[in-house]
Amino acid sequence: MIVQRVRPDNGGREGKWVALSIVVILSVAALLLPHHQAKSGAEPIAAHQVAIEELEQGAMGLIADLRLAHEEIRQLQTEQEGSTEALTGWASIDELKALWLAPFVEDKSWQYYGRHQWRQIAPAVYQGIAAHHEGAPSMLLVSDHDAPEIWLDLTGIAKALPVSDATLSDSQLIQAGWVNIAFNAQRSAHQAH
């Protein structure tokens, strides 16, 4: 008589192979994960910049209004360039007020944000000096680029800039004490809280 031993087919051997495969896949993924991280589109901020995340909440509403106003100002300029009438330059503060464009119109939000006195100081450059310190700081909007450029007087000592027909450079603004808002900034390790 021949005795043959038959092992039960309970899936133990296959289970071990599946478990080993899972461990190998997870190990390879863990090793390769750091190499497949998407690069952040954020750039490190310069000394004359401040990340938007670091600003006080009181200024955020006015900054949002300025970003929207930038789009409207650019649209007005594009429409003017496309018309057959002679170019009269960038929209004046009076034109922006006539269009009820925030933050230039003097309404309740204007009072809340600090009663900024707006004036056009150069082509496509609008400066708002805060009349009250409890609202948003004095701000400057530069609209001659596709993306808005907003500068702040965080210390309250930035110089009011004179009206000029020439464009303002970043170095002029920095020397006058203005700080640029970095909308897509990467905090460095020593700046993180």
Secondary structure, 3 states (H helix, E strand, C coil): CCCCCCCCCCCHHHHHHHHHHHHHHHHHHHHHHHHHCCCCCCEECCCCEEEHHHCCHHHHHHHHHHHHHHHHHHHHHHHHHHCCCCCCCCCCHHHHHHCCCCCCCCCHHHHHHCCCEEEEEECCEEEEECCCCCCCCCEEEECCCCCCEEEECCCCCCCCCCCCCCCCCHHHHHHCCCEEEECCEECCCCCCC
